[in-house]
Amino acid sequence: MIPKSGLRPLLSDDQGEMVVAPEGWAAVARSGREFRPISRWIPLPPQATLMHLPGRLGMAANSKTGKVAAVPGRHQLAVAAVLPVGYLRLLLPAYRSGERVGQRTLPLYGYTAAADLNGEIVVAATKTDDFAPWTRDRPGRAALEREVETLQRQMPRSRVVAQLSVCALAHNCLTAQNTFLGRGEAALPTSAACNADCLGCISLQTDSGAPAAQPRIGRAPTADDLIAVGRQHLRRSAQVGEAGMVSFGQGCEGEPLLRERQLLTVAEVLRREFPAATIHINTNGSRPSALQRLFGAGVNSCRISIFSFDQLLFAAYYRPRGYRIDQVMESCRVAAGEGAQLTVNLLTFPGISDSPKEVDLSIARLGELGVSQLQLRTLNVDPLWLLGRVPGLDSGIGIDCLVARLRASLPLLQLGNFTRPTTRSGFLAPSGGA
């Protein structure tokens, strides 16, 4: 029996016309393979997007019987919200696949349960962070295009600039835009190859049929190219009073640790010229010895992405080549031992990340590893497609309960959503929180 909450389902037809379900139906959501009520919600955030799910029938609870079923009528398709940065999904939209043969995998978005509450749209989500360099107003399109054209003229042969031009203008990547604007964290994509085949990889999908959200750089840039782009960004940052930050390992590339030799040169040069800068790497943590050498060369911050600390679930999601979760945890220990800023990027999925076994394991491992900050990120992937490819787990306790357990068990662990630049006195603490 689904308890009453006053929430009504949102439904759509094939053309995207959205309506509130008729009387007699109550909104529900998914947690993994289960349907459950939406017990925590917030108003639809600014800049969130609503979309209908083609071929997916919206499910709701019959108010009389409490049974969950597809809502009949012309508007049968499920509606989901896609949240802006700084928000965390708590539940998935309630749907089941229709009867169509050859149904396409959904694109890589963080599908979140949405519903109507007395004429207001609400979502099963919570705000996790509010860091001005990521959430402040961006320049207009014309101003951004001028900055892109300026750098293109200055560096006409740069593979980095060519890649980031597409990322900044076509894919609205904030770190790519920062590289042209000379502020905040700047992207330095480094690697065309990877040693994993992640189910939710946004730059290369090998078997899902989903389009890559940020197509991967085709050819790896040289160390000189990376230095030149990083140097111009850090110089401009200094002009506006910032120490500056550059990062390897973007969404539009493979694994940066595979380019260790080139990155050693880049880190050494940029550290020598900009001693106060944050030189950051986003990585899968597969090569701890390479990571340690990069810290010695000048890298002083890293973010290691983890879907699960359990080897079986880890391998099912990452499909790694030549490494295990043991190497990833060793990379965390290396970062902590070298005094670098260590952030773990926990890719969350309702019904998996919040299963009791996963919660206990995550708390135990995070407590052991000396993590500076935990970033709670919504995993962008077709929910039912993912669930068909990972082991089943016990019922989740709720992503909000996961956050509460993390806060209670690890009170010194900073929870947030964005990587901060380092400071001479330590690391910038996140604001806000779930």
C-alpha positions, 0 to 999 in steps of 0.5 A, spaced: 500 500 500 502 506 497 501 512 503 497 518 501 502 524 500 498 529 496 502 528 490 500 527 483 503 524 477 506 528 471 504 524 464 506 526 457 504 524 450 508 522 444 509 530 442 511 532 449 504 535 452 505 534 459 499 533 464 497 532 471 494 525 471 487 524 473 483 524 480 484 517 483 492 516 481 497 518 486 505 519 484 510 514 486 517 513 484 523 508 483 528 506 488 532 501 484 527 495 482 522 497 487 516 502 487 515 507 493 512 513 495 516 520 494 517 522 501 522 528 500 521 533 495 523 540 493 520 545 488 523 544 481 529 548 481 531 554 477 534 551 470 532 544 471 529 541 465 522 536 464 522 531 459 518 525 457 521 518 456 519 515 450 516 508 450 516 508 458 509 508 461 508 512 467 506 508 473 502 511 479 498 508 485 491 507 484 488 511 490 483 506 492 487 499 492 494 502 493 496 498 487 501 501 482 500 500 475 500 504 468 496 510 468 491 509 462 489 514 457 492 518 451 498 521 456 501 515 458 509 516 458 513 518 464 515 525 465 522 526 469 526 532 471 534 533 470 537 537 475 542 543 475 549 542 478 549 543 485 542 538 486 542 531 488 537 526 485 533 522 491 529 517 487 528 515 480 521 516 475 516 511 476 516 507 469 516 501 466 518 499 458 512 499 453 511 494 448 515 497 442 520 492 439 527 495 439 526 501 444 532 505 444 536 506 450 535 513 454 540 518 453 545 520 459 541 524 463 540 524 471 532 522 470 529 524 477 522 523 479 517 529 479 510 530 481 505 535 481 503 538 488 497 543 488 499 546 481 506 546 483 512 541 480 516 538 485 522 533 485 525 528 489 531 531 490 535 535 495 540 541 494 548 539 496 552 545 494 552 552 492 559 554 490 559 561 486 564 559 481 559 554 478 553 557 480 554 564 478 551 567 472 555 566 466 556 571 460 552 571 454 553 567 448 555 573 444 561 574 449 563 567 450 563 566 442 568 572 442 572 569 447 573 563 444 574 566 437 580 570 440 583 564 443 582 560 436 586 566 433 592 565 438 592 558 438 590 556 431 593 549 431 591 547 438 588 540 439 586 543 446 582 549 444 579 545 438 576 540 443 574 545 448 571 550 443 566 545 441 565 543 449 564 550 451 559 552 445 555 546 443 555 542 450 555 548 455 561 545 459 562 550 464 570 548 465 571 549 458 568 555 458 572 557 464 578 556 460 576 561 455 574 566 460 580 566 464 577 564 471 575 558 475 577 551 474 579 550 467 579 544 463 585 541 460 583 534 456 589 530 455 587 523 453 583 519 447 584 512 451 581 509 457 582 503 461 575 502 463 568 501 459 564 505 464 556 503 463 555 511 464 561 514 460 559 520 457 564 521 452 564 514 449 558 508 449 560 502 446 554 498 447 548 501 450 546 505 443 545 512 447 549 518 444 555 520 447 553 527 451 560 530 450 564 526 444 571 524 446 577 528 444 580 524 437 587 525 438 591 526 445 594 533 445 602 534 446 605 537 453 606 543 449 599 544 447 597 543 454 602 548 457 600 553 453 593 553 454 594 552 461 599 558 462 594 563 458 588 561 463 593 562 469 595 568 467 588 571 466 586 568 473 592 572 476 590 578 473 583 578 476 586 576 483 585 568 483 591 563 484 588 559 478 586 552 477 587 547 471 584 540 471 586 534 467 581 528 466 575 532 463 568 528 461 570 529 454 576 524 454 579 518 457 583 516 463 589 522 464 593 517 468 595 513 461 598 520 459 603 520 465 609 522 461 606 528 458 602 530 464 609 530 468 612 535 464 605 539 464 605 539 472 612 541 472 612 547 468 605 550 471 607 549 478 614 552 477 611 558 473 605 558 478 606 556 485 600 558 488 595 554 482 591 548 484 593 543 479 588 538 479 586 531 476 580 527 475 581 520 475 579 513 475 585 512 480 587 505 476 595 507 477 597 509 484 604 509 482 603 514 476 599 518 481 604 519 486 609 521 481 604 526 478 604 529 485 611 529 486 611 533 479 606 539 482 599 536 482 596 538 488 589 536 488 585 530 485 578 527 484 577 519 484 570 517 481 567 511 485 561 507 483 562 502 489 567 500 493 565 492 492 569 489 487 563 485 484 559 491 483 565 496 481 567 491 476 560 490 473 559 498 472 567 500 470 568 494 466 576 495 468 582 493 464 588 491 468 586 494 475 581 493 481 578 497 486 584 495 490 588 500 486 583 505 486 583 505 494 591 505 494 590 511 489 586 514 495 591 513 500 597 515 496 593 522 495 592 523 502 599 520 504 602 526 499 598 531 503 594 533 496 587 535 496 583 528 496 576 528 493 572 522 492 566 523 487 561 518 489 556 516 483 549 515 486 544 511 484 537 510 488 536 503 490 544 501 489 548 506 493 543 506 499 542 499 500 544 497 507 551 493 505 553 499 500 552 504 505 556 500 511 561 499 506 562 506 503 562 509 510 567 504 512 572 505 506 571 513 506 573 513 514 579 509 512 582 513 506 583 520 509 578 523 504 578 531 504 571 531 501 565 527 498 562 529 492 555 526 491 553 526 484 547 523 480 549 518 475 547 520 468 544 513 465 538 510 463 535 507 469 532 500 467 538 499 462 543 500 468 539 495 473 539 490 467 547 490 468 549 490 475 548 485 481 541 486 485 541 488 492 537 489 498 532 495 498 535 502 499 534 506 505 533 512 501 539 517 498 537 522 503 538 517 509 545 515 506 547 522 506 544 523 514 548 516 515 555 519 512 554 526 516 553 522 523 558 517 522 563 521 518 562 528 521 569 531 519 568 529 512 566 535 507 560 533 503 559 537 497 558 537 489 564 541 486 571 541 487 574 547 490 581 550 489 586 549 494 589 555 499 595 556 502 592 554 509 588 548 506 582 547 502 576 551 501 570 548 505 564 547 501 557 551 503 550 548 503 549 541 503 544 536 503 
